[in-house]
């Protein structure tokens, strides 16, 4: 059940009837007609912009359209009042029994309440994390991992078929640096004194990798030049780092469906196939680029390169795919990788990048548009930086990693559930401050605690009722009379009604943070009702010895727990049964 969609359908049906009767011109586009919560709850339960968006194409006064439409809407039993406001908005107040129906819909549908068929089974590839396989995941990767995983869950909840994918950047120079760093740890394991030069990775996390390499090859690589060991050590080290990354992801509760190796694109014809596809479309040519911004023409040596006409698809300039010496530019394997995604039959692609990839967005969108004939949209989500605070001070160091705070540092400090929720308390493109003390604080100011506390309170009520021998099965709760809800109870029911609409809005915008925000608002309405029970005993969820009076309240509370559990499930957070 989606109450907002149902009332919108009513509005659209009445507008259709008005067109059929000649009160409005036929053929009006109703796509932009909305039914939403009003900005001010005092104005009613819902508001529609129908008259406003149709006034111009209908060449009519919006208030006249609104007045005629309002008169028709109140004929429906769900609409108690329809009032025209301002230049032509219609504020709607719904009948009281509608809200009891919402509670019963949540209890009847349980796990399916709020789920949507909006995605219609469309196949979506969500590529996220994709950290270089050169060390453990750091806190920046943590935010991207949580965002990508929650977005994938949200899209699945909204009816899409989702693939979670990790792109292993194992084809560049950084894996050679990793191999040299592991070789130094290998020498160290043999008792040699070593020095880590600038550019190598000095973190302690490579100590066990060097020891494992020693156990595998013995002293075979001692005093040997790179040409004898580089490739084997590179493969060994990359596999070890990917195992470490898989363990990091598991600690956070993230499971990938696909790990795609950049190295698999080289020497297999895949890069060549992608570039040939673009060449066949007239999008590859030999040319020179203008000097970069800030470079004077006399300081710039123009060299002929193989270029992709990315400006044909909205980029700021064409992009090189092959260097003057015949080597592939770094953009070429990325084109090939996305060509592979397109040929795998995905209907939509989503890339989750770090904030430092902002300049890469237009070229990647251009490449996908060209490769797919503009049939496969690519949405790139940039993840802004995370600042960690501990004891009021910015927290930067990790001994194990050497220069940064790892994902494991954060999860071991506050737990996976808290980490995940906090990472979603800001929109992905906004900076995030992660304060360890506040993340564990038991107060309203801590959204993780506040939402979990609401769920735990419901469970505590149900445990009391069960201990008293009351029947709390769904048949019993659905049989309760939920008409005549108190205003504080109505606030909770209204918030429950927003859940299906919120899911679709969040899924359309690829914005999982909206789920966290909604859960906080629902918890706030629930806690407000709970606190009102301190002054008004008739609002308490459990009243000892008063089963018939308590069961309708418990039905409302259980509906809250159903929706909170569903929302936390999308975020990858386990609902709390009790707070300690």
Helices and strands as residue ranges (DSSP letters): H 3-20, E 35-36, G 41-43, E 46-48, H 50-58, H 62-73, E 79-85, E 89-94, H 96-109, G 110-112, E 123-127, H 139-157, E 161-168, H 174-189, G 204-206, H 207-217, H 226-252, E 258-261, G 262-265, H 270-280, E 284-287, G 297-299, E 305-308, G 310-313, E 319-322, H 330-343, E 348-354, G 355-360, H 361-372, E 377-383, E 386-390, E 393-394, H 407-414, H 416-423, E 432-435, H 436-440, H 447-467, H 474-478, H 487-509, H 513-535, G 537-539, H 547-571
